[in-house]
Amino acid sequence: MNEIVMILVMAFPMILFTIAPGLYLADYLEKGEYIQEENKRYIMWIVTVIFALALSTALNLIDVGGFFK
């Protein structure tokens, strides 16, 4: 339970680092006409949150030593 809390706590600062990939992916999908302008904001936030959670999970595993065991 403590690891889940730490992952969620570390995800908030990671949003600063992961907002750029979300913006780039939303722009790419809009230019390729895969999505419409109305859905661009939702895609950007979903990608940002997923990248932030993935990055904070990876940092938590590295900190705990999960990758090196």
MIKE-751113 format. One record per atom (N, C-alpha, C): residue number from 0; atom name; x, y, z. Coordinates in steps of 0.02 Angstrom, whole numbers, plus 50000, padded with zeros to 5 digits. Atoms other than C-alpha are relative to their C-alpha. Last residue first. Layout:
! residues N
R  num  atome      x      y      z
R  NUM     CA      X      Y      Z
...
//
This chain:
! residues 69
R  num  atome      x      y      z
R   68      N  50000  50060  49958
R   68     CA  50854  49598  49586
R   68      C  50000  49937  49958
R   67      N  49933  50029  49993
R   67     CA  50910  49746  49482
R   67      C  50002  49938  50044
R   66      N  49971  50017  50064
R   66     CA  50745  49810  49412
R   66      C  50065  49960  50007
R   65      N  50039  50050  50034
R   65     CA  50654  49804  49578
R   65      C  50029  49978  49933
R   64      N  49953  50050  50024
R   64     CA  50789  49896  49674
R   64      C  49965  49945  49961
R   63      N  50006  50058  49958
R   63     CA  50670  49998  49781
R   63      C  50050  49946  49980
R   62      N  49983  49981  49932
R   62     CA  50728  50159  49700
R   62      C  49998  49939  50047
R   61      N  49928  49991  49998
R   61     CA  50727  50083  49526
R   61      C  50023  50016  50071
R   60      N  49968  50065  50007
R   60     CA  50552  50017  49553
R   60      C  50076  50005  50001
R   59      N  50010  50036  49937
R   59     CA  50492  50185  49619
R   59      C  50032  49931  49996
R   58      N  49956  49972  49950
R   58     CA  50570  50276  49472
R   58      C  49993  49965  50067
R   57      N  49932  50020  50017
R   57     CA  50485  50158  49350
R   57      C  50049  50028  50051
R   56      N  49994  50071  49984
R   56     CA  50318  50182  49437
R   56      C  50071  49975  49986
R   55      N  49993  50005  49928
R   55     CA  50342  50371  49433
R   55      C  50004  49928  50023
R   54      N  49935  49975  49979
R   54     CA  50378  50364  49247
R   54      C  50009  49995  50075
R   53      N  49948  50047  50022
R   53     CA  50230  50252  49209
R   53      C  50069  50023  50023
R   52      N  50003  50060  49958
R   52     CA  50111  50357  49314
R   52      C  50053  49950  49981
R   51      N  49979  49980  49932
R   51     CA  50169  50518  49229
R   51      C  49999  49940  50047
R   50      N  49927  49993  49999
R   50     CA  50159  50438  49055
R   50      C  50026  50018  50070
R   49      N  49971  50066  50008
R   49     CA  49981  50380  49089
R   49      C  50076  50002  50001
R   48      N  50009  50037  49938
R   48     CA  49930  50549  49159
R   48      C  50031  49930  49995
R   47      N  49959  49969  49948
R   47     CA  50002  50644  49011
R   47      C  49996  49961  50066
R   46      N  49930  50019  50014
R   46     CA  49928  50524  48883
R   46      C  50046  50029  50055
R   45      N  49994  50073  49988
R   45     CA  49755  50543  48961
R   45      C  50072  49978  49990
R   44      N  50000  50014  49929
R   44     CA  49772  50732  48973
R   44      C  50008  49926  50016
R   43      N  49940  49971  49969
R   43     CA  49825  50755  48792
R   43      C  50003  49985  50074
R   42      N  49943  50043  50017
R   42     CA  49693  50634  48727
R   42      C  50063  50026  50034
R   41      N  50007  50062  49962
R   41     CA  49557  50729  48820
R   41      C  50059  49953  49987
R   40      N  49985  49986  49929
R   40     CA  49616  50897  48754
R   40      C  49997  49937  50042
R   39      N  49928  49989  49991
R   39     CA  49623  50835  48574
R   39      C  50018  50011  50073
R   38      N  49971  50055  49962
R   38     CA  49448  50761  48576
R   38      C  50074  50010  50016
R   37      N  50034  50007  49936
R   37     CA  49359  50921  48524
R   37      C  50031  49946  50044
R   36      N  49977  49948  49953
R   36     CA  49487  50958  48389
R   36      C  49968  49992  50068
R   35      N  50025  49933  50014
R   35     CA  49449  50794  48300
R   35      C  50025  50048  50054
R   34      N  50046  49975  49950
R   34     CA  49551  50634  48304
R   34      C  49977  50070  49979
R   33      N  50024  50058  49963
R   33     CA  49641  50527  48176
R   33      C  49950  50020  50054
R   32      N  50073  50006  50004
R   32     CA  49656  50673  48056
R   32      C  49974  49935  50031
R   31      N  50012  50059  50040
R   31     CA  49844  50651  48041
R   31      C  49927  49985  49991
R   30      N  49976  49986  50068
R   30     CA  49862  50830  48101
R   30      C  49990  49941  49954
R   29      N  50046  49952  50031
R   29     CA  49752  50792  48252
R   29      C  50021  50015  49928
R   28      N  50063  50034  50016
R   28     CA  49846  50634  48298
R   28      C  49950  50047  49966
R   27      N  49987  50047  50054
R   27     CA  50013  50725  48286
R   27      C  49935  49965  49979
R   26      N  49991  49962  50062
R   26     CA  49951  50871  48390
R   26      C  50010  49954  49940
R   25      N  50065  49973  50018
R   25     CA  49885  50753  48525
R   25      C  50004  50040  49935
R   24      N  50040  50056  50026
R   24     CA  50049  50657  48525
R   24      C  49931  50024  49980
R   23      N  49974  50021  50065
R   23     CA  50152  50816  48540
R   23      C  49958  49945  49970
R   22      N  50016  49948  50049
R   22     CA  50044  50886  48681
R   22      C  50022  49979  49930
R   21      N  50073  49999  50010
R   21     CA  50050  50725  48780
R   21      C  49979  50050  49948
R   20      N  50019  50056  50044
R   20     CA  50237  50710  48753
R   20      C  49926  49996  49987
R   19      N  49976  49989  50069
R   19     CA  50257  50889  48821
R   19      C  49986  49939  49955
R   18      N  50051  49963  50037
R   18     CA  50147  50861  48974
R   18      C  50021  50011  49928
R   17      N  50035  50042  50049
R   17     CA  50260  50723  49038
R   17      C  49946  50037  49962
R   16      N  49955  50028  50050
R   16     CA  50392  50822  49130
R   16      C  49964  49963  49944
R   15      N  49961  49946  50031
R   15     CA  50276  50936  49228
R   15      C  50045  49974  49944
R   14      N  50044  49969  50050
R   14     CA  50158  50789  49257
R   14      C  50036  50057  49965
R   13      N  49984  50028  50066
R   13     CA  50303  50701  49343
R   13      C  49956  50030  49945
R   12      N  49945  49961  50031
R   12     CA  50281  50818  49492
R   12      C  50018  49975  49930
R   11      N  50017  49929  50007
R   11     CA  50108  50742  49524
R   11      C  50057  50042  49973
R   10      N  50030  49987  50065
R   10     CA  50158  50562  49487
R   10      C  49983  50074  49991
R    9      N  49949  49982  50049
R    9     CA  50278  50554  49634
R    9      C  49971  50016  49932
R    8      N  49970  49937  49978
R    8     CA  50133  50559  49758
R    8      C  50053  50023  49950
R    7      N  50047  49946  50014
R    7     CA  50038  50426  49660
R    7      C  50027  50068  50022
R    6      N  50006  49993  50073
R    6     CA  50189  50311  49655
R    6      C  49953  50057  49984
R    5      N  49940  49966  50023
R    5     CA  50222  50341  49841
R    5      C  49998  50011  49924
R    4      N  50005  49930  49978
R    4     CA  50042  50297  49885
R    4      C  50061  50039  49975
R    3      N  50051  49969  50042
R    3     CA  50052  50138  49782
R    3      C  49993  50074  50018
R    2      N  49971  49989  50067
R    2     CA  50217  50091  49865
R    2      C  49950  50034  49954
R    1      N  49955  49943  49997
R    1     CA  50144  50118  50039
R    1      C  50030  50015  49931
R    0      N  50041  49940  50000
R    0     CA  50000  50000  50000
R    0      C  50043  50063  50000
//
